[in-house]
Amino acid sequence: MSEAERGWNVARRLREAARRRPFRPAVVCAAGRDRSGRARYVQLGFAQLDRESDRLARGFERVGIVRGTRTVLMVPPGLDFFTAAFALFKVGAPLVLVDPGLGRRNLGVCLGEAEPEAFVGVPRAHAARALLGWGRGSLRTLVTVGRGWSGHRLEALRDAPDPPYPIAALDADDVSGIFFTSGSTGVPKGVVYTHGIFAAQLEFLEELFQLDEDGVNLATFPPFALFDAALGVTAVVPDMDASRPASADPARLVEAIEDHGATRMFGSPALIDRLSRHCQARALHLGSIRRVLSAGAPVRADIVERMRAVLPPDAEFHTPYGATEALPVASIESREILEETRVESACGGGVCVGRPVRQVRVRVMEIRDDPMEVWSDELLAPEGAVGELVVSGPMVTAAYWRRPRDNALAKIRGPDGCVLHRMGDLGRLDGKGRLWFCGRKVHRVETAHGTLFPVPCEGVANQHPEVFRSALVGVGAPGAQDPVLCLELEQRLGAEERQRIADDVLALCAAHETTRAIRRVLFHPGFPVDRRHNSKIDRSELARWASERR
């Protein structure tokens, strides 16, 4: 390896994979359908992806995208997305990735905060940028993927093949990207990723899930597929709208799995629920899948059980816990859920998300809403009690992009100088060292008689076979809130049937200490949820809805 290629740059991992297995497919993407309705695919091998991103890196440099140039990448999942992303890594230009499911208003806010200097996007993204003024005061370089817009065309930037591009030698603290992803509260914040953080995440994911280079991953969340390419694993992007994976056609997911013999997949709980119901109804068996990962929201035990039923007996189904700011934090395998923890979840214990991964420390802090500058063990909640989860480790990000107030609220300086991240989640540790998730801190319900935590309460209500999902909200001022349990049913029912279900759920609640204070149930036709995963419930909107029905 040349001196220029040493350092922390994540693009080195792609080059290493290209040397080890040059002709193995790196990225396979759905590209329409043939006359018979079968999926068509395009692909790049690891050597091809390395070579194509080399060519594009030279082209980017030529038009002014160089080391340190903050660059928006707004391109649908496909070969151009992967080649452009690794080209930007190679030149040392931080990626600005904004989840397209955030909506136009939030997109504008995020891009305004990021102040990007370059914009690489499809014509539709450029049209929205021009119309809505995204990055108007900071953008200097525009690159269009496809036809029909001003600026440089991506295709014209692919320089002729040359010796391997000299990958920028970067330090661990150099910024690799600013990632705005769909949060459950407020406008998303830009999480600053360094190349050191990226490297640590790769190491943890590789170890935790025993990734092997012969595996094939069904990539329903394309940014995660960048991990696959860096780890030497084939990523298959199926025929679906990546901005709305929960609405993906499950038949097309099965098609992609079978077409390529996918051995593992990642999906939000809503996507896994949809896929497993489809397979169960048609007696389909996903025989090639050996490992499933589902994250982004709590995964109910019934979804885990249904998905396991369509997998081979020796397959593993992990539900890792973490956030964009700290990933992964903990993980649990499905057998432990089904054989042990689901019983406690059904009784109001919360959702078990497993044991912390190696080198990650989880602390449970007393619930408080004020900033904390320096950590002290005096902040710890009593053993076994519910509190705010605070994590530290090599994969914990240090800051949000230009958000000093949010940094003050979320980051704590540790005694050894490390950064501790306040997850904004509530939870507890049990006697076996397992972490139990109890909901977001901002969603706790503070009544005159004590505090209720949403996920434990919802775990009780979700046991009813006719309840699709539930959400606990508080109506009124904190300290005197009325706890209201909102229910979304599996199917539309009449008033008499709904009353029966309400009585059943209230009886369930009365049987458990966690939920005994709940006296009111409301039925909602379809919960407001995050646009991307359809899993994170907008409890603030539900609370407003419930308050209008007092």
C-alpha positions in Angstrom: 0.0 0.0 0.0 1.4 3.4 -1.0 2.0 6.1 1.6 -0.9 8.1 0.2 -3.3 5.3 0.9 -2.4 4.9 4.5 -4.6 6.3 7.2 -8.3 6.0 8.2 -10.0 6.6 4.8 -12.9 4.1 4.6 -12.3 3.8 0.8 -9.2 1.7 1.6 -11.5 -1.1 2.6 -13.0 -1.1 -0.9 -9.6 -1.2 -2.5 -8.6 -4.1 -0.3 -11.8 -6.0 -1.3 -11.0 -5.4 -4.9 -7.6 -6.9 -4.5 -8.8 -9.9 -2.7 -11.9 -10.7 -4.9 -11.8 -8.5 -8.0 -14.5 -10.4 -9.9 -17.0 -11.0 -7.1 -20.2 -8.8 -7.5 -20.0 -5.8 -5.2 -23.3 -4.1 -6.0 -26.3 -5.5 -7.8 -29.2 -3.1 -8.5 -32.7 -3.7 -9.9 -33.0 -1.9 -13.2 -36.6 -2.2 -14.5 -38.4 -5.3 -15.7 -38.3 -7.3 -19.0 -41.4 -8.1 -21.2 -42.3 -11.0 -19.0 -42.3 -8.9 -15.9 -39.1 -10.4 -14.5 -36.6 -8.1 -12.7 -33.6 -6.9 -14.7 -30.3 -6.1 -12.8 -27.1 -4.2 -13.4 -24.0 -4.8 -11.4 -20.4 -3.9 -10.7 -17.7 -6.2 -9.3 -15.4 -5.0 -6.6 -12.6 -4.3 -9.1 -15.0 -2.5 -11.3 -16.4 -0.4 -8.4 -12.9 0.5 -7.3 -11.9 1.5 -10.8 -15.1 3.4 -11.6 -14.9 5.4 -8.4 -11.2 6.1 -9.2 -12.2 7.6 -12.5 -14.9 9.7 -10.9 -12.7 10.8 -8.1 -10.4 12.4 -10.7 -13.3 14.0 -12.4 -14.6 15.4 -9.1 -11.1 16.9 -8.4 -11.1 18.5 -11.9 -14.3 20.5 -11.2 -13.4 21.6 -7.7 -14.7 18.8 -5.4 -11.6 18.2 -3.4 -10.6 17.2 0.1 -12.9 19.0 2.6 -15.6 19.9 0.1 -18.9 19.2 1.8 -20.9 17.5 -0.9 -24.6 16.6 -1.0 -25.2 13.2 -2.6 -28.9 13.1 -3.6 -29.0 10.1 -6.0 -31.4 7.1 -5.8 -29.8 3.7 -4.9 -28.0 2.4 -8.0 -24.6 2.1 -9.4 -24.1 5.8 -9.6 -24.9 6.2 -5.9 -22.1 3.7 -5.0 -19.5 5.0 -7.4 -20.1 8.6 -6.4 -20.0 7.8 -2.7 -16.7 6.0 -2.8 -15.3 8.6 -5.2 -16.1 11.3 -2.6 -14.5 9.1 0.1 -11.4 8.8 -2.0 -10.9 12.5 -2.5 -11.7 13.2 1.2 -14.9 15.2 0.5 -17.4 14.8 3.4 -20.7 13.3 2.2 -23.9 15.2 3.2 -26.6 12.5 3.2 -30.2 13.6 3.8 -32.9 11.0 4.1 -35.3 11.7 1.2 -38.2 10.6 3.4 -37.9 13.7 5.6 -40.0 15.8 3.3 -39.2 19.0 1.4 -39.3 21.4 4.4 -37.0 19.3 6.5 -34.7 18.7 3.6 -34.3 22.5 3.1 -33.6 23.0 6.8 -31.0 20.3 6.9 -29.2 21.5 3.8 -29.3 25.0 5.0 -27.5 23.9 8.2 -25.0 21.8 6.3 -24.0 24.7 4.0 -22.8 22.3 1.3 -20.3 23.4 -1.3 -21.1 20.9 -4.0 -24.3 19.1 -5.0 -24.4 15.8 -6.8 -28.0 14.8 -7.7 -30.5 13.6 -10.2 -32.4 16.2 -12.3 -35.4 16.1 -9.9 -33.2 16.8 -6.9 -31.6 19.8 -8.8 -35.0 21.1 -9.7 -36.1 21.0 -6.1 -32.8 22.6 -5.0 -33.3 25.5 -7.5 -37.0 26.0 -6.8 -36.7 25.9 -3.0 -33.3 27.6 -2.7 -31.4 24.8 -1.0 -27.8 25.7 -0.4 -28.2 29.0 -2.4 -25.5 30.8 -0.5 -22.9 28.1 -0.3 -23.0 25.9 -3.4 -20.2 26.3 -5.9 -20.2 23.1 -7.9 -23.2 21.3 -9.4 -23.1 17.8 -10.9 -26.1 16.2 -12.5 -26.6 12.5 -12.7 -28.5 12.1 -15.9 -29.8 14.6 -18.4 -31.7 17.8 -18.3 -30.0 20.2 -15.9 -27.2 22.7 -15.8 -23.8 22.1 -14.3 -21.4 19.3 -14.9 -22.8 15.9 -16.0 -21.6 13.0 -14.0 -20.9 10.9 -17.1 -18.6 13.6 -18.5 -16.5 13.4 -15.3 -15.5 9.8 -15.7 -11.9 10.2 -16.7 -10.1 7.6 -18.7 -8.7 4.7 -16.8 -5.4 5.5 -15.1 -3.2 4.0 -12.4 -5.2 3.6 -9.1 -6.3 6.9 -7.7 -4.2 7.9 -4.6 -6.7 7.7 -1.9 -6.6 10.7 0.5 -4.6 9.9 3.6 -7.0 11.0 6.4 -6.8 11.1 10.2 -9.4 9.4 12.4 -10.9 12.8 13.3 -11.3 13.9 9.7 -15.0 14.2 8.8 -16.3 11.4 6.5 -19.9 12.6 6.4 -22.8 14.6 7.9 -25.8 12.3 8.0 -29.4 13.6 8.5 -31.7 10.7 9.2 -35.4 10.4 10.2 -35.6 11.0 13.9 -38.7 10.5 16.0 -38.7 14.1 17.4 -38.2 17.5 15.7 -36.1 18.4 12.7 -33.3 15.9 12.2 -29.9 16.9 13.3 -26.7 16.4 11.3 -24.7 13.7 12.9 -21.0 14.2 12.2 -19.2 11.0 11.2 -15.4 10.8 11.2 -13.4 8.2 9.4 -12.5 6.8 12.8 -16.1 6.3 13.7 -16.9 4.7 10.3 -14.0 2.3 10.8 -15.1 1.4 14.3 -18.7 0.7 13.1 -17.3 -1.5 10.3 -15.3 -3.5 12.9 -18.2 -3.9 15.3 -20.7 -4.9 12.6 -18.3 -7.4 11.1 -17.6 -9.0 14.5 -21.1 -8.8 15.9 -22.9 -10.4 13.0 -20.1 -12.6 11.8 -20.1 -11.3 8.3 -18.5 -13.4 5.7 -17.3 -12.4 2.2 -19.4 -15.1 0.5 -22.6 -13.6 1.9 -25.1 -11.7 -0.2 -27.1 -8.9 1.5 -30.5 -7.7 0.5 -30.0 -4.0 1.0 -33.4 -2.3 1.7 -31.6 0.7 3.3 -28.9 1.8 0.7 -26.7 3.9 3.0 -26.1 0.6 5.0 -25.1 -1.0 1.7 -22.0 1.2 1.8 -20.9 -0.9 4.8 -21.3 -4.0 2.6 -19.1 -2.8 -0.2 -16.4 -1.7 2.4 -16.6 -5.1 4.0 -16.3 -7.1 0.8 -19.9 -8.3 0.9 -22.2 -8.3 -2.1 -25.1 -5.9 -1.8 -28.4 -6.4 -3.7 -30.6 -3.4 -4.0 -34.1 -4.7 -4.8 -36.9 -3.2 -6.9 -38.5 -0.8 -4.4 -38.8 2.8 -3.5 -35.9 3.4 -1.1 -37.5 6.4 0.4 -40.5 4.4 1.5 -39.3 0.8 2.2 -42.3 0.0 4.4 -44.5 0.2 1.3 -42.2 -2.2 -0.7 -43.9 -4.9 -2.6 -43.0 -8.1 -0.6 -43.3 -10.2 -3.7 -40.4 -8.2 -5.3 -38.3 -8.6 -2.1 -38.8 -12.4 -2.3 -37.9 -12.2 -6.0 -34.6 -10.5 -5.3 -33.8 -12.9 -2.5 -34.3 -15.9 -4.7 -32.7 -14.3 -7.8 -29.4 -13.8 -6.0 -29.5 -16.3 -3.2 -29.4 -13.6 -0.5 -28.0 -14.9 2.7 -28.9 -11.9 4.9 -31.1 -8.8 4.9 -31.7 -5.7 6.9 -35.2 -4.2 7.2 -37.2 -1.9 9.5 -39.8 -3.7 11.7 -42.6 -2.5 9.4 -40.9 -4.0 6.4 -40.1 -7.3 8.2 -43.7 -7.4 9.3 -45.0 -6.9 5.8 -42.6 -9.5 4.3 -43.3 -12.1 6.9 -47.1 -11.8 6.6 -46.7 -12.1 2.8 -44.6 -15.3 3.1 -46.8 -16.8 5.8 -50.0 -16.3 3.7 -48.5 -18.0 0.7 -46.5 -20.7 2.5 -43.2 -19.3 1.2 -39.9 -20.2 2.7 -36.8 -17.9 2.5 -34.4 -20.8 2.4 -31.2 -18.9 1.5 -31.5 -16.4 4.3 -29.1 -17.1 7.2 -29.3 -13.8 9.1 -31.8 -11.0 9.4 -31.3 -7.6 11.1 -34.1 -5.3 12.1 -33.8 -2.0 13.7 -35.1 1.6 13.8 -37.9 0.9 16.3 -38.8 -1.8 18.8 -39.5 -5.1 17.1 -42.5 -6.9 18.6 -42.2 -10.6 19.5 -45.1 -11.6 17.2 -43.1 -10.1 14.2 -40.0 -11.9 15.3 -42.0 -15.2 15.7 -43.6 -14.8 12.3 -40.3 -14.0 10.5 -38.5 -16.9 12.2 -41.3 -19.3 10.9 -40.3 -18.5 7.2 -36.6 -18.8 7.8 -34.4 -22.0 8.0 -34.3 -23.4 11.5 -30.6 -22.5 11.9 -31.0 -18.9 10.7 -30.4 -16.0 13.1 -32.7 -13.0 13.6 -31.0 -10.1 15.4 -32.6 -6.9 16.6 -29.7 -4.5 17.2 -30.2 -1.3 19.2 -28.5 2.0 18.5 -28.9 5.3 16.7 -27.2 7.3 14.0 -25.2 8.9 16.8 -24.1 5.5 18.2 -24.4 2.3 16.3 -24.4 -0.5 17.3 -25.0 -0.3 21.1 -26.5 -3.7 21.9 -28.1 -6.7 20.2 -30.3 -9.7 21.0 -31.0 -12.8 18.9 -34.6 -13.9 18.3 -34.4 -17.2 20.3 -33.7 -15.3 23.5 -36.7 -13.1 22.8 -39.1 -15.9 22.0 -37.9 -18.3 24.8 -37.4 -15.7 27.6 -37.8 -12.0 27.3 -41.2 -11.8 25.5 -43.0 -12.9 28.7 -41.6 -9.9 30.6 -42.4 -7.6 27.7 -46.0 -8.8 27.8 -46.2 -7.9 31.5 -44.9 -4.4 31.0 -41.2 -4.8 31.3 -40.3 -3.0 28.0 -38.5 -4.5 25.0 -35.2 -6.3 25.6 -32.6 -5.2 23.1 -29.8 -7.4 24.4 -26.4 -7.0 25.9 -24.0 -4.1 25.1 -21.5 -4.9 22.4 -17.8 -5.1 23.1 -16.1 -1.9 24.2 -19.5 -0.1 24.6 -20.5 1.0 28.1 -24.1 1.8 28.9 -25.0 3.9 31.9 -28.6 4.5 33.2 -28.9 8.1 34.3 -31.7 9.6 36.4 -34.2 11.3 34.1 -33.5 14.9 33.7 -34.0 17.4 30.8 -31.2 19.9 31.5 -27.7 19.8 29.9 -24.9 18.0 31.7 -21.3 19.1 31.0 -19.3 16.5 32.9 -20.2 13.0 33.9 -20.4 12.0 37.6 -21.5 8.7 39.0 -23.9 10.6 41.2 -26.1 11.0 38.1 -26.8 7.2 38.0 -30.3 6.0 38.5 -30.8 3.4 41.2 -29.9 -0.2 40.2 -32.7 -1.7 38.0 -34.6 1.6 37.7 -35.7 3.2 34.4 -33.6 6.1 33.4 -32.0 7.8 30.4 -29.5 5.7 28.5 -26.0 7.2 28.2 -23.5 5.3 26.1 -19.8 5.6 25.4 -17.5 3.6 23.1 -15.4 4.0 19.9 -18.4 4.2 17.7 -20.1 7.0 19.6 -20.1 10.3 17.6 -18.8 13.4 19.3 -21.1 16.2 17.9 -23.9 17.4 15.7 -23.1 19.7 12.9 -23.3 23.3 14.0 -25.9 22.6 16.7 -24.3 23.9 20.0 -27.5 23.7 22.0 -28.2 20.1 20.9 -24.6 19.2 21.6 -25.0 20.6 25.1 -28.2 18.5 25.7 -26.8 15.3 24.2 -23.1 15.1 24.9 -21.3 14.8 28.2 -17.6 14.9 28.8 -16.4 11.7 30.4 -13.9 11.4 33.2 -11.2 10.1 30.8 -12.0 12.8 28.2 -14.2 10.6 26.0 -17.6 11.7 24.8 -20.7 10.2 26.4 -23.9 10.3 24.3 -27.3 10.8 25.8 -29.5 8.6 23.7 -32.7 10.4 24.5 -34.1 6.9 25.2 -35.4 5.5 28.5 -34.4 2.1 29.6 -33.0 -0.1 32.4 -30.4 -2.9 32.9 -31.5 -6.2 34.4 -29.5 -8.6 36.6 -28.1 -10.4 33.5 -26.6 -7.2 32.0 -29.3 -7.0 29.4 -30.7 -3.6 28.3 -34.5 -3.0 28.2 -35.8 -0.2 26.0 -38.8 1.7 27.5 -39.3 4.5 25.0 -38.2 8.1 24.2 -37.6 10.4 27.1 -39.8 13.1 25.5 -42.7 10.6 25.2 -42.9 9.8 28.9 -46.3 10.5 30.5 -46.2 12.4 33.8 -49.4 12.0 35.7 -50.3 13.3 39.2 -49.4 9.9 40.6 -46.2 9.1 38.8 -44.5 8.6 35.4 -45.6 6.1 32.8 -43.2 4.9 30.1 -44.7 4.2 26.6 -43.1 1.0 25.4 -43.8 -1.1 28.6 -47.4 0.0 28.5 -47.7 -0.7 24.8 -46.2 -4.1 25.3 -49.2 -5.0 27.5 -51.8 -3.7 25.0 -50.1 -5.3 22.0 -50.9 -8.8 23.4 -54.5 -8.4 22.2 -54.8 -10.4 18.9 -56.9 -7.7 17.3 -54.5 -4.8 18.1 -52.1 -4.0 15.3 -50.1 -1.6 17.4 -50.7 0.8 20.3 -49.3 4.1 21.6 -49.4 5.7 25.0 -49.8 9.5 25.0 -50.3 12.1 27.7 -53.1 14.6 27.5 -52.7 17.8 29.6 -49.8 19.5 31.3 -46.8 17.4 32.5 -47.3 16.5 36.1 -51.1 16.2 35.6 -51.3 14.3 32.4 -54.1 11.9 31.6 -52.6 8.7 30.2 -54.5 7.7 27.0 -53.8 4.5 25.1 -54.4 4.8 21.4 -55.1 1.6 19.4 -54.7 0.8 15.7 -56.5 -2.4 14.9 -55.6 -5.2 12.5 -58.9 -4.5 10.6 -61.7 -2.0 10.6 -64.5 -3.0 13.1 -67.8 -1.6 14.1 -68.5 0.3 17.4 -69.7 -2.8 19.3 -66.5 -4.8 18.4 -64.3 -1.8 19.3 -66.0 -1.5 22.7 -65.3 -5.1 23.3 -61.7 -4.7 22.4 -61.4 -1.6 24.6 -62.8 -3.5 27.6 -60.4 -6.4 26.9 -57.4 -4.0 26.7 -58.4 -2.1 29.9 -58.7 -5.5 31.7 -55.2 -6.4 30.5 -53.9 -3.0 31.8 -55.6 -3.5 35.1 -53.8 -6.8 35.6 -50.3 -5.2 35.6 -48.7 -2.6 37.8 -47.1 -0.8 34.9 -50.4 -0.1 33.2 -52.9 0.0 36.1 -53.3 3.8 35.9 -54.6 3.7 32.3 -58.3 4.2 32.2 -58.9 5.5 28.7 -58.7 3.9 25.2 -59.1 5.6 21.9 -59.2 4.0 18.4 -57.2 5.6 15.6 -57.7 4.6 11.9 -53.9 4.8 11.1 -51.1 6.1 13.3 -49.0 9.0 12.0 -45.6 7.5 11.5 -42.2 8.4 10.0 -42.3 8.4 6.3 -39.3 6.2 5.7 -39.7 3.2 8.1 -43.4 3.4 9.0 -42.3 2.2 12.4 -41.6 5.3 14.5 -45.0 6.5 15.8 -45.5 10.3 16.0 -46.8 10.3 19.5 -46.8 14.1 19.6 -49.3 14.2 16.8 -51.3 11.4 18.4 -51.4 13.4 21.7 -52.8 16.4 19.9 -55.4 14.2 18.3 -56.3 12.6 21.6 -56.6 16.0 23.3 -59.3 17.0 20.9 -61.4 14.0 21.9 -61.5 14.7 25.7 
